[in-house]
């Protein structure tokens, strides 16, 4: 069964959001500002931006799950 283009778009969106969430946690010594967690991270708003990215990824998964449900054939008796 061929998936629709929107399914692929939502899957790519979810992967990008998860990667963005992970990248916000990466320590970086060259940054001037300290993150809200107390260390110099790639993103100064580390816990907030991580949660936002993960919520967006979760939303993409949820939309994908609801919109593209696979319908299984009925079980013969």
N, C-alpha and C positions, 0 to 999 in steps of 0.2 A: 504494500500500500504506500503510495507516494504522499509524503507530508506536504502541507501547504507552506507557502513562503513565510506566512506570519509565524508559523511554528518555529522555523529556523531563526527568524529575527528575534523572537522572544528567548530562544535558547542562547543565542549570541549575547543578547542584552544581559541575561542572567550571569553568564560566564564573565562578562566584562565587569559587572557590578561586584561579583565575588573577588575578582582580581584587584579591583580598586580598593575594596575593603581590606584586603591583605596588604596592599602597598601602603596604606595609611599607617600601618603599624611598624613599618621598617624604621629602625633607628638611623639617624644621619647626623654625624658629628659637625658638619659644616653649617647646620641651621642655627640661626641666632635665637629664635624663640623656643622656649621649653613647652612641650605639649601639656595638656591638662592632666596627663598621667604622671608627669614629673620627669620625663626624659626628652631629649632632643630627637623628635621623630620626623619622618618625612612630611607629615601633615601636623600643623600645630593644634588642630582641633580633633586629635586622634580618637577619643572615644565617641564623640558626636558624629564625626564623618564616617567612622566604621559602622556604627549602628544604622545611619541613613543608607549607606551602600548595601548593607545586608537586608534592610527592609525593602529596598527597591528590588533586590535579587529575589527575595521571597515573594514579592508581588508578581514579578515576572513568572515565577514557578507556578503560583496559584492560578494566574490567568491561563497559562499554558495547560495546566491540569484540567481546568473547568471547560475551556473552549475546545480542547482537542482530546476529549475522552475517547478511548478506544471501546467500541461496542463489541462485546464478545457474543458469538452466536449462542442461541439457546441450547441448553443441554438436553439431548434426546432422552426420552424415558423408555 
